Amino acid sequence: MANTFFFLVSFPLLFNIMIFIISFPSLSNALSSCNGPCKTLNDCSGQLICINGKCNDDPDVGTNICSGGGGGGGSTPSPTPSTCQSSGTLTCHGKSHPRYKCSPPVSSSTKAKLTNNDFSEGGDGGGPSKCDDKYHSNSEAIVALSTGWFNGGSRCGKMIKITASNGKTVEAKVVDECDSMNGCDKEHAYQPPCENNIVDASNAVWNALGLDINDGAVHITWSMYV
């Protein structure tokens, strides 16, 4: 009798749970916002990245969408001038890469990643520099900026001041764009799109800052030289 009573009580409960699971809307196609579950970069909305199974700010880009922009609690943050949203993805060599038309705001100490580029003909920079349609010697202190910072060429020929974490600084001229929208073709030396916070610099810039090119990428700050 006790077993029969348990069955009668438990069956409706189990039935309701099954109905709830079946009827609960699928999240498989939804993009997660702050602290939402994720497995890959494509599972996160905007400029968020997947860290330890949860969507969060990208420490390399320096966004504060989750940590300080009111994006907590699982709600989707409202776009602000300081929020640079991804413009889709591009698959290159079997890996999906975000594309950006924008970059973080420029300030007197703009956080960025310094990478190395060969601006000479036949180098890993691909085609000639966008600013003057020429190749350059790597002994020149020159840089390419991510698409947002390149700003349609408005910074061509202008000087920027780069500061390394060791305190050393150098002035370099903007001659090219580090394309954050396109890549994986001959024009871009078959490389994926640049991240949106890149200062792609010649050997001369790295040497002046006392940095090891073999490190690949290092954190720096930069500003327009006045």
C-alpha positions as CSV (number, residue, x, y, z in Angstrom):
1,M,0.0,0.0,0.0
2,A,2.9,2.4,0.9
3,N,4.5,1.8,-2.5
4,T,1.3,2.4,-4.3
5,F,0.8,5.7,-2.5
6,F,4.4,6.8,-3.3
7,F,3.8,6.0,-7.0
8,L,0.5,8.0,-7.1
9,V,2.2,11.0,-5.5
10,S,5.4,10.8,-7.5
11,F,4.0,10.2,-10.9
12,P,2.3,13.6,-11.3
13,L,5.5,15.3,-10.1
14,L,7.7,13.5,-12.6
15,F,5.1,14.2,-15.4
16,N,5.2,17.9,-14.7
17,I,9.1,17.9,-14.7
18,M,9.1,16.1,-18.1
19,I,6.6,18.6,-19.6
20,F,8.8,21.5,-18.3
21,I,11.9,20.1,-19.8
22,I,10.2,19.5,-23.2
23,S,8.5,22.8,-23.3
24,F,11.5,24.9,-22.1
25,P,12.8,27.0,-25.0
26,S,16.1,25.9,-26.5
27,L,19.1,28.1,-26.0
28,S,21.3,26.3,-28.4
29,N,21.1,29.0,-31.0
30,A,21.2,32.0,-28.6
31,L,24.3,34.1,-28.1
32,S,25.3,34.3,-24.4
33,S,25.9,37.7,-22.8
34,C,27.9,38.3,-19.6
35,N,28.5,35.2,-17.5
36,G,26.4,33.1,-19.9
37,P,27.5,29.6,-20.8
38,C,29.8,29.1,-23.8
39,K,32.0,26.6,-25.5
40,T,33.6,28.6,-28.3
41,L,34.0,32.3,-29.2
42,N,31.0,32.1,-31.4
43,D,28.7,31.4,-28.4
44,C,29.3,34.9,-27.0
45,S,27.7,38.1,-28.1
46,G,29.4,41.3,-29.2
47,Q,33.1,41.6,-28.1
48,L,32.8,39.0,-25.3
49,I,35.0,35.9,-25.3
50,C,34.6,32.5,-23.8
51,I,36.7,32.1,-20.6
52,N,36.4,28.9,-18.5
53,G,33.0,28.1,-20.0
54,K,31.5,31.6,-19.4
55,C,31.2,34.7,-21.6
56,N,33.3,37.6,-20.3
57,D,35.3,40.7,-21.2
58,D,38.4,40.2,-23.3
59,P,41.3,41.3,-21.1
60,D,43.5,42.0,-24.2
61,V,41.0,44.4,-25.7
62,G,40.3,46.1,-22.3
63,T,36.5,46.2,-22.5
64,N,34.4,46.6,-19.3
65,I,31.1,45.3,-20.6
66,C,30.7,42.8,-17.8
67,S,33.0,44.1,-15.0
68,G,32.0,47.7,-15.1
69,G,29.5,48.4,-17.8
70,G,26.3,47.3,-16.2
71,G,26.3,44.1,-18.2
72,G,26.1,41.7,-15.3
73,G,23.2,39.5,-14.3
74,G,23.0,37.8,-17.7
75,S,21.4,40.8,-19.4
76,T,22.6,42.1,-22.7
77,P,24.5,45.4,-22.4
78,S,23.3,48.4,-24.3
79,P,25.8,49.5,-26.9
80,T,27.8,52.6,-25.8
81,P,30.5,54.6,-27.6
82,S,33.2,52.6,-25.8
83,T,31.6,49.2,-26.7
84,C,33.1,47.9,-30.0
85,Q,30.9,45.1,-31.3
86,S,32.1,42.3,-33.6
87,S,30.9,42.5,-37.3
88,G,30.7,38.7,-37.7
89,T,33.3,36.1,-38.2
90,L,35.7,34.9,-40.9
91,T,36.8,31.2,-41.0
92,C,40.5,30.9,-41.8
93,H,42.5,27.6,-41.7
94,G,39.5,25.9,-40.0
95,K,39.3,28.4,-37.2
96,S,36.7,31.2,-36.8
97,H,38.0,34.7,-36.3
98,P,36.0,37.8,-35.2
99,R,35.8,40.7,-37.6
100,Y,35.8,44.3,-36.4
101,K,35.1,47.7,-38.1
102,C,35.9,49.5,-34.9
103,S,38.5,49.6,-32.2
104,P,38.6,50.7,-28.5
105,P,38.6,54.5,-28.0
106,V,41.9,56.3,-28.5
107,S,43.1,58.1,-25.4
108,S,46.3,59.6,-24.0
109,S,47.3,56.0,-23.0
110,T,45.5,53.6,-25.3
111,K,46.0,49.9,-24.4
112,A,47.0,47.7,-27.3
113,K,49.0,44.7,-28.4
114,L,52.2,45.2,-30.2
115,T,52.9,42.7,-33.0
116,N,55.7,42.5,-35.6
117,N,55.2,43.1,-39.3
118,D,57.6,42.9,-42.3
119,F,56.8,45.9,-44.4
120,S,59.2,44.9,-47.2
121,E,58.2,43.4,-50.5
122,G,57.6,39.7,-50.1
123,G,57.3,40.0,-46.3
124,D,54.5,38.8,-44.1
125,G,52.7,42.1,-44.5
126,G,51.3,41.0,-47.9
127,G,50.7,43.9,-50.3
128,P,52.2,47.4,-50.2
129,S,51.2,49.8,-47.5
130,K,47.8,51.3,-47.9
131,C,48.8,54.9,-47.1
132,D,51.3,55.3,-50.0
133,D,51.0,52.0,-52.0
134,K,54.7,51.4,-51.3
135,Y,56.8,48.8,-49.5
136,H,59.0,50.0,-46.7
137,S,62.3,49.0,-45.1
138,N,62.0,47.4,-41.7
139,S,64.7,49.9,-40.5
140,E,62.0,52.6,-40.5
141,A,60.0,53.2,-37.3
142,I,56.6,52.5,-38.9
143,V,53.3,50.8,-37.9
144,A,50.0,49.5,-39.2
145,L,46.9,50.1,-37.0
146,S,43.8,48.0,-36.6
147,T,40.9,49.0,-38.9
148,G,39.1,51.1,-36.3
149,W,42.2,53.0,-35.3
150,F,43.4,53.4,-39.0
151,N,40.0,55.1,-39.4
152,G,39.8,55.0,-43.2
153,G,43.4,56.4,-43.6
154,S,42.8,59.5,-41.5
155,R,46.0,58.7,-39.5
156,C,48.2,58.0,-42.5
157,G,51.6,59.7,-42.2
158,K,50.9,60.8,-38.6
159,M,53.2,60.0,-35.7
160,I,52.2,58.0,-32.7
161,K,54.0,57.6,-29.4
162,I,54.4,54.0,-28.2
163,T,55.2,53.1,-24.6
164,A,56.4,49.6,-23.5
165,S,55.9,48.1,-20.1
166,N,59.7,48.6,-19.5
167,G,59.2,52.4,-19.7
168,K,60.9,52.9,-23.0
169,T,59.1,55.0,-25.7
170,V,59.4,55.4,-29.4
171,E,57.7,57.6,-32.1
172,A,56.5,55.8,-35.2
173,K,54.7,56.7,-38.4
174,V,51.4,55.2,-39.5
175,V,51.8,53.8,-43.0
176,D,49.3,50.9,-43.2
177,E,46.2,49.2,-41.9
178,C,46.2,46.0,-39.9
179,D,42.9,44.8,-41.5
180,S,40.4,43.7,-38.8
181,M,37.7,42.8,-41.3
182,N,39.5,40.8,-44.0
183,G,42.2,38.2,-44.4
184,C,43.1,34.6,-45.4
185,D,43.9,35.7,-48.9
186,K,47.0,36.7,-50.9
187,E,46.6,40.4,-50.2
188,H,46.9,39.7,-46.5
189,A,49.6,37.0,-46.8
190,Y,46.9,34.4,-46.0
191,Q,46.8,35.6,-42.4
192,P,43.5,35.9,-40.5
193,P,42.0,39.3,-39.7
194,C,43.9,41.4,-37.1
195,E,42.4,41.8,-33.7
196,N,40.9,45.3,-33.2
197,N,43.6,46.4,-30.7
198,I,46.8,45.9,-32.7
199,V,49.8,48.1,-33.4
200,D,51.7,46.1,-36.0
201,A,55.2,47.5,-35.9
202,S,58.5,47.1,-37.8
203,N,61.7,45.7,-36.4
204,A,62.9,49.2,-35.8
205,V,60.1,49.9,-33.4
206,W,60.7,46.7,-31.4
207,N,64.4,47.3,-31.2
208,A,63.9,50.9,-30.0
209,L,61.6,49.7,-27.3
210,G,64.2,47.0,-26.2
211,L,61.7,44.2,-26.9
212,D,62.3,40.7,-28.1
213,I,60.5,40.1,-31.5
214,N,60.4,36.4,-30.7
215,D,57.8,37.2,-28.0
216,G,55.3,37.6,-30.8
217,A,53.0,40.1,-29.1
218,V,53.4,42.3,-26.0
219,H,51.1,44.7,-24.2
220,I,51.9,48.4,-24.8
221,T,50.1,51.8,-24.7
222,W,50.0,54.4,-27.5
223,S,48.8,57.9,-28.2
224,M,48.8,60.4,-31.0
225,Y,52.1,62.3,-31.0
226,V,51.5,66.0,-30.5
